[in-house]
Amino acid sequence: MNKLQRFVNWCLRHILNIRWPDTIPIDIQIKKRKLRWITHMLRKPAGAIERDALDLSPQGARRRGQLRKTWRTTKEEITEMGKT
């Protein structure tokens, strides 16, 4: 998230001639788009493949490294925001 924020700020500073201390929050925009997409998927019928993929639990051992974000964690973020 931090690298993405820096890149967006760099691009906008060069395009719009914005000085260094001014920042533009991209993380809010990402959360809004995630929320819009997840609500779109939840409106699908119960047997739809897209909706079943949200609750997918992959089998086997995971790869090394940092855990990836899943839609399950996105659902948790949504409930933290007070949405259902």
N, C-alpha and C positions, 0 to 999 in steps of 0.2 A: 504494500500500500504506500509505503514511504517513497520508494523509487518512482512509482507511478505519479505521485503527487509532485515530486521534484521535476519530473519530465514535463508534466502539464504546465507547471509554473514557468519553466524555462521557455517552453513554446509560446505561451501567452505573453511573457515579458518581451520576447522578441517581436511578436506580431503586433501587440497593442502598445508597445513602449511603456510598460508598467515597470516601476522602479522595484528594486530588490525587496524591501520590507513588506510590500503588499503580496498577500497570498490568496489563492483561490481554492477553496475546499472541494476536492474531488470526491472524498470519501462519502459525503452526504449524497452526491449524485449517484454513486455506485449502489448505495443502500436503497435509494428510491427505485432504481432500475431492477435490482434483485427482487424487491417487493412486488413490483409490477409483473415481472415474469412469473414469480412463484404463484401469485394469485391467478394468473392466466392458466397455469398448469392445474391448479386446484379446481378450476371451473370445468375441467374436462370430465367426461363420464368415468365411473369407477373402474371400468375394465380397460381404459385406454393405456397404451404402452408408456406414454409420457408420464402419466400419473403414477404408474407402478414403478417407474425408474426412480422416482423421488424417494421411495422406501427401500431401494435396493441395498442389500448387504452383501458385498463381495466376499467370496470364499477364498481361503488360502492365506499365506503369509504376505504381509505388506512389504514393500521395498524399504530400504534404509533411507534415512533423512527425515526432514520435517513432515509432519502430517499435512495432508492436503485438506483444503476446505471442501466439505461435502454439502449437499442440499439439506442434510439433516442438521448441520450446524447453522445453516441459513434459516431453517425453521426456528431454531432456538433464538437466533437474533431477532426474528420477527416477534416471537412471544415476549422477548425482553422489551421491545418497543411498545408493547401493549396491544398488538394486533392479534387477531385470531385467524 
